[in-house]
Structures are given as C-alpha cells and as structure tokens.
Amino acid sequence: MEECNYGIYKKTKQRLFDFLNENGHLFGGYELKILRSIIEHYDFPMLYFVEAVRNILEKLKLIPDEYNIYIKFLNLVEEIHGIEGKNIVEVGGGMFPGLAERIKLKQKNGKIVVFDPRLYKEYDSDKFTLCKKKIHRNSYIGKADLIIGLMPCEGAEALLDLAIEHDIDFVLWLCEGGPHGEGYDFYESEEEWLSHIIDKAKMGVSKKNMGELKKILIPDFDGKYPVIYNKRQKD
Ligand SMILES: C[S@@+](CC[C@H](N)C(=O)[O-])C[C@H]1O[C@@H](n2cnc3c(N)ncnc32)[C@H](O)[C@@H]1O
C-alpha cells in the first residue's frame, strides 16, 4: 500500500466492517465470514475489484473513479450503444444495483430493469425496477432496447439468449463466474466456457443480422475477461 493512501485505505476498510456489522441480516453467516476475511486480507487497489466487496463499496460511494468498474462499464455502454431514451435490462446487478443507479442518474428518458436473485430488495418506479429473481431465456422483458451485464456469471447465457431471440442490442462484460454454477460440469475450464459464450454470441448476431460481434479487452481492469457487444452496420 502506498504510504500516503494508508489512512484512506484504513478508513475505507473500517467503513466496510461497520457496514457489515450494521447490515449483517442481508448476508448469510458464511458469506459474512468470507467477506470479513477478504476485507481483512486484501490490499488496495485490489479490494476495489473484488466483486462482493466492490458492490458494497459502490453503495457507500467509496471507490475512486479511476478504479470504479461501474463507471468504466457505463462509459463503455454509452459509447457503444448509448443510454439516452432507452429501456434497458440489466442482468446480474448484484446485491446493490450501483450500475443501474448511475444509469438512472444520467438518463433523462428511459427505464432500467435489473434482474438478480441477490438484490437486497424489490422495487418499482417510473424509471427503475428491481426484479429479485434470475432471468432466463423465456423471461418477459417487455419492450427493451438494450440488454447489459457487468460480469453476470452464468446470467451471460440468458442475456445472450434474450438479446438474440428479440433482436436487442447488448453489451456484456464476461467474467470467470460462468462455470461456477450448476453448469460447471459441462465445461473443462474457464477458457472453454468463455469460448462457448463468445461463439454463441457470434453465431446469434450473424444469424439475426444484428451486425458484427465485437470483442474488446480492458487492460486497466485486469484485461482478462472481454467485453462483447453487437455492432450494427448503421452504428
Ligand atoms: C459476479 S456478480 C456481479 C454483480 C455486479 N454486476 C457487479 O459487478 O458488482 C454476478 C451476479 O450475477 C447474478 N446472476 C447470475 N445468474 C443470473 C441470472 N440468470 N439472472 C440474474 N442474475 C444472475 C448473481 O446473483 C450475482 O449477483
């Protein structure tokens, strides 16, 4: 840890521990134990990227912009497909929907619906809906213009199924999480799962004339897992 930041990092860890102490009911006992151990043992800036912790840090607005994956992904989505006036479905928003909150702040028109069984609550308003459940290929998603997912683990598969079935633009930042679920046994390795997802996206985009599948790596944020999206000719 750089010495000049030590004080900030110490305070940030304390805020995290306080949050867990005050909101323990939102987590399982084992989960709390793991989270406490991660917070105790990880250094910064690494801790800004650990999924379960960054989700809490984002809720507490404690991630500096340069390490904030939610800001990075939102900027990418804006550059790639735009968000203004769009009805957006987010797959796997996490426990606290930080990305959706940021979209809601930026959008003048449009609506965002977040699906995740881990969401801390259900919520519905004119601009914002939290669906505390898994999305699947047959889920009703209404009149969506854009489907996005920031490392939604195995939700990536459903995201692509829905985007391709309904001819909806998508942006998906993949992660290692896919093969960690029920489907793990089907895949020998993380690489095998990732190439399955990318091939599926490529075939779907081409079959439905949704343009071309693009794949980019984001070196500042690990760079290991690609962001994939469709790019139509007119874009
Ligand atoms: C690695 S976390 C990422 C969370 C959040 N996007 C973030 O970056 O902080 C993956 C999330 O995807 C959710 N998820 C997995 N499959 C899903 C599905 N089929 N529908 C909705 N959410 C799903 C999990 O519950 C988990 O919260």
PDBQT file of the ligand as one rigid body, heavy atoms in Angstrom, charges set to zero:
ROOT
HETATM    1  C1  LIG A 301     -20.030 -11.501 -10.248  1.00  0.00    +0.000 C 
HETATM    2  S1  LIG A 301     -21.581 -10.902  -9.697  1.00  0.00    +0.000 S 
HETATM    3  C2  LIG A 301     -21.582  -9.295 -10.454  1.00  0.00    +0.000 C 
HETATM    4  C3  LIG A 301     -22.518  -8.353  -9.814  1.00  0.00    +0.000 C 
HETATM    5  C4  LIG A 301     -22.470  -6.901 -10.323  1.00  0.00    +0.000 C 
HETATM    6  N1  LIG A 301     -22.740  -6.838 -11.748  1.00  0.00    +0.000 N 
HETATM    7  C5  LIG A 301     -21.148  -6.251 -10.006  1.00  0.00    +0.000 C 
HETATM    8  O1  LIG A 301     -20.289  -6.207 -10.901  1.00  0.00    +0.000 OA
HETATM    9  O2  LIG A 301     -20.975  -5.813  -8.879  1.00  0.00    +0.000 OA
HETATM   10  C6  LIG A 301     -22.702 -11.829 -10.660  1.00  0.00    +0.000 C 
HETATM   11  C7  LIG A 301     -24.164 -11.628 -10.317  1.00  0.00    +0.000 C 
HETATM   12  O3  LIG A 301     -24.942 -12.240 -11.327  1.00  0.00    +0.000 OA
HETATM   13  C8  LIG A 301     -26.110 -12.756 -10.743  1.00  0.00    +0.000 C 
HETATM   14  N2  LIG A 301     -26.716 -13.737 -11.675  1.00  0.00    +0.000 N 
HETATM   15  C9  LIG A 301     -26.233 -14.928 -12.085  1.00  0.00    +0.000 A 
HETATM   16  N3  LIG A 301     -27.083 -15.528 -12.934  1.00  0.00    +0.000 NA
HETATM   17  C10 LIG A 301     -28.137 -14.691 -13.071  1.00  0.00    +0.000 A 
HETATM   18  C11 LIG A 301     -29.354 -14.733 -13.815  1.00  0.00    +0.000 A 
HETATM   19  N4  LIG A 301     -29.668 -15.793 -14.601  1.00  0.00    +0.000 N 
HETATM   20  N5  LIG A 301     -30.216 -13.694 -13.725  1.00  0.00    +0.000 NA
HETATM   21  C12 LIG A 301     -29.912 -12.626 -12.946  1.00  0.00    +0.000 A 
HETATM   22  N6  LIG A 301     -28.778 -12.529 -12.213  1.00  0.00    +0.000 NA
HETATM   23  C13 LIG A 301     -27.908 -13.548 -12.278  1.00  0.00    +0.000 A 
HETATM   24  C14 LIG A 301     -25.616 -13.313  -9.418  1.00  0.00    +0.000 C 
HETATM   25  O4  LIG A 301     -26.668 -13.470  -8.480  1.00  0.00    +0.000 OA
HETATM   26  C15 LIG A 301     -24.603 -12.251  -8.996  1.00  0.00    +0.000 C 
HETATM   27  O5  LIG A 301     -25.169 -11.267  -8.174  1.00  0.00    +0.000 OA
ENDROOT
TORSDOF 0
